[in-house]
Amino acid sequence: MKRPAMPNPDPAAFIKANLPISPVPSIPEIRLHAAGPASGLWRLAGRREADPPPYWAYPWAGGAVLARHLLDRPEIVTGRRVLDLGAGSGLVAIAAAKAGAAKVTAVDIDANAIAAISLNAAINGVDIAAVAADIIEESPPVTDLLVVGDLFYDPSLALRVMAFLRRCQASGIEVLIGDPERAYLPQGELSRIATHAVADFGGGTGGGAVQAGVFALSGKADGEIMPEGQAATA
């Protein structure tokens, strides 16, 4: 007789019970619920144990470099409306709020990420509107600054994201991208603003430090996404 499927656990309760709170490597001002080897995240996501872990449960270099940059340069966000696209754990959104943003919205397609963002915002004493949605095919949001950390790991996603960011830029929204030069970052369309050494869970570093960049959109928009190692240096 087949056993009935076990219901997925409540995300907030699971995160609080299984993901301990710790300072973010390279960003000790911010503390997050972070996954460890025994967290059993596959149970929360309703996946198999062998499936890859969800992105929101780990600090990735693209988000870390943006968070570090905003905390070091609070004038970028002070008094402004900020939207964090693909927010994951909420790291960049939390940094923006800590740096003095007037309003911060964190958007992610994963409902478990939204639960994590709410918990992490409370830990850090900031107010963030967390929204579960896929907005990159929609009209530009009502915001002053759009921050994007580590969304260029997949070729089709990279193309969709860049098209959305161009629409946002055309509507008057400032765009900042954080990325450790992953495979599909279109460096020929970007201008590097800053570089910071930050920890990275992805890219085969296992949490080691990498040099990650903060980028703005340039005037060039050739639409070409180059594989890693072939992209032009910004």
Buried (B, 14 or more C-beta within 10 A) or exposed (E): EEEEEEEEBEBBEBBBEBBEEEEBBBBEBBBBBBBEEEBBBBBBBEEEEEEEBBBBBBBBBBBBBBBBBBBEBBEBBEEBBBBBBBBBBBBBBBBBBBBBBEBBBBBBEBEBBBBBBBBBBEBBEBEBBBBBEEBBEEEBBEBBBBBBBBBBBEEEBBBBBBBBBBBBBEEEBBBBBBBBBBBBBBBBBBBBBBEBBBBBBBBEEEEEBBEBBBBBBBEEBEEEBBEEEEBEEB
